[in-house]
Amino acid sequence: AVKPDVTAPGVAITAAAAPGSALDTRPGTPHPAPGYLQIDGTSMATPHVAGAAAILKQRHPDWKSAELKGALVASAEGGGHTAFQQGSGRVRVDRALSQSVIAEPVSLNLGTARWPHADDRPLTGKVVYRNLGADDVTLDLSVSGLDPAGKPAPAGFFALGSPRLTVPAGGTAGVDLVADTRIGDVDGAFSGYVTATGAGQSVRTAAVAVREAESYDLTFRAVGRDGADARNFSSTLLGVGGPAAGFQAFVTDEPGAHTIRVPKGSYTFNTAVYQDPSDFGKGTDWIARPKLDVTGDTTVVADARTTKPVTLTVPGIDGADYAGTYYERATDIGRVGSGWVLRGFTGFRTAHAGPAVTDGSLLQTWDAHFLEDATSQYAVAFGGKVSRVATGYTKHVRAGELATLKVGLGASAPGKSALASPYAHLPGAPEGNGFSAPQPTPGTRTFHVSTGDGVTWLTRFNQTGEPDEWGHPAFEGAYEMVRPKRYEAGGTYRETFNTGVFGPLLGEGMGVFRTAPDPDTGEQRLVGALPLLADGEGHAGSTRYTSATSTLYRDGVEVGRNDDPLSGSRPFTVDAADAEYRLTASVERPADVAAASTRIDAGFTFRSKQVAATTALPVSTVRFAPPVDLASRLPAGVPVLVPVTVQGAAAGGNLKALAVSVSHDDGKSWKSVEVRGGRISVKSPAKGGGIALSAEVTDKQGNTSTLTIHNAWYGK
């Protein structure tokens, strides 16, 4: 079928804005006037078509959907686009109101002429006109065409069987439409437009004829472990090079030979044969063909008998709880690959099929997670560059190859659990899989991680609360390392998540940024993109919060406000002139999610003007790192030395001034404390009580930042 049928105005449509809505505050949304916005898309075009149909129905209350659609399509106005871009054209309801002749169907697909084309037979279809009026109508007929690129089709490519016909009142009449695919040397989908005019109206009908590019028959068969045609299998063919780029085909559970017409080019072809598709562990055979070049009629057999088992074990445990393998290679459409995520490798077998990949771009990875007990597990990953996907794989990991990672699972509210897992990063490969089991907090989880093949690990943490109505864990907070870390075999490492003092974090990709003018709209934006609730060890992330407010002031006047805690999703629009800006942000979270650092207020004052490229603005923050326990507590009433670090523009030698204050009554009164040697000395709060911290930092250019953290930690 030819789709769409029609187009309608849907670009830069002005509509009333709901103040503060996602559309109203979406980055780049133009606002031509206060209270209005402009957006694009089918959501704006569809109401035009629905409205046109309603008007037409009002004119002809006896018409059914076929007549309404026929009149709207027939009366459309062409726009110089292909049929797959516009259908018959743009809706013209004024023309539709006087339409009495329509085409049935509203468009034609003439089919595909197979390559080569010297001996093609013309593709033929019939345009049938229906006269809904009371008088005969004589129509003058013409046809025009476009090639796949939207340029005029060669002369004679489309032709009509007659230049004129008469459609009787209440009846039908038809004309042949012919596409001669022997003409020209361009392949692809050609668009034809038949225009019939008469009795003060015009009927426009779109048609498509495909001139197949150089293509061949690919015949495929899947064979099971017993040598017979497989009954349970799935195969995926993906074009990755030459004219085949982007082509896709799928075959599933149809025993025997299958022939697919495919463009000349390079492909990947992957097949899985299942002993029991409801339980992969009963036997799954993966036949991976990372390279398949089609230059003529080709036959491919995916034979499960060529596969070999996969075995990956760790000390004392043979079966993984979660496992995966993946291959990837460079192609004309980018790096593409295929892989598996499994509940262990039991019953899983693999085989390489086809030629080796000799350009050095093929890599394959293996990763697996093994639960040892309620508080410890293994995470291993291996792989790298290869020339062939592994036919079977065996790896018995020894204890001496592993490092130990002890992860502190913090929580400052009772009754919480955590899910923590390291994710493998092998050189040149996509990130691996994570896996864990819920563990009550506070607590420590031990991971034994592999260290070979250049692997690094990025650990993530999630705090969960009471299960929802479906029994799924309610995620309340998430934190992760800023970058992966490498561990040495035999070493022991520690990482603690979700403990205080929580606060803003600055670093690579985190800060306040000014964008260059948008090339289309000219709009310039100021973007706050930094975690306000990064945990005490500097892990980026956040938790569920009850309220958030971000406000931008220009030369002391408020110019924008939203409820985003500087996540980067709600930028502010600014003008080009140099000005002093102050960006404030406040976030508050409920005590049943986190009792520590329950409210954070931050402010950044700086000058800014138009920039040529996205630029980080000179903002700073202060990080506090007291030696709290996993519940963000310290012994009550004792002196504590708290390390203080400045991040951002004022860091290092660019620091002009730093002032820190503390409060033991939640900000009702404050006491200044001196920063000595990068530390402050404060008295820990009474048992069950919290302490508030406040800081003001100024860089040598005069930019200032302020920070207040309520209930930074508690006494115990």
Secondary structure, DSSP 8 states (H G I E B T S, - for coil): ----S-B---SSEEEE--TTSHHHHSTT---SSTTEEEE-SHHHHHHHHHHHHHHHHHH-TT--HHHHHHHHHHT-B--S--HHHHTT-B--HHHHTT--EEEESSEEEEEEE-S--TT---EEEEEEEEE-SSS-EEEEEEEEEE-TTSSB--TTSEEES-SEEEE-TT-EEEEEEEE-TTSSS--EEEEEEEEEEETTEEEEEEEEEEE--SEEEEEEEEE-TTSSB-SSEEEEEEEEEGGGTT-EEEEES--S-EEEEEESEEEEEEEEEES-TT-GGG-EEEEEEEEEEESSSEEEEEEGGG-EEEEEEBTTB-S-SEEEEEEEEEETTEEEEEEEEES-STTEEEEE-SS---SS--EEEEEEEEEEETTEEEEEEEEEE-SS--SSEEEE--GGGEEEEEEEE--SSSS-EEEEEEEEE-TTS---------EESSEEEEEEEE--TT-EEEEEEEEE-S--TTS---EEEEEE-SS-B---TT-EEEEEES-S--B---BTTBEEEE----TTT--EEEEEE--TTB-TT--EEEE--SEEEEEEEETTEEEEEES--SBSSS-EEE-SS-EEEEEEEEEE--TTT-SSS-EEEEEEEEEE---SS-EE---EEEEE-----TTSEE-TT-EEEEEEEEEETTSGGGEEEEEEEEESSTTSS-EEE--BTTEEEEE---BT-EEEEEEEEEETTS-EEEEEEEEEEEE-
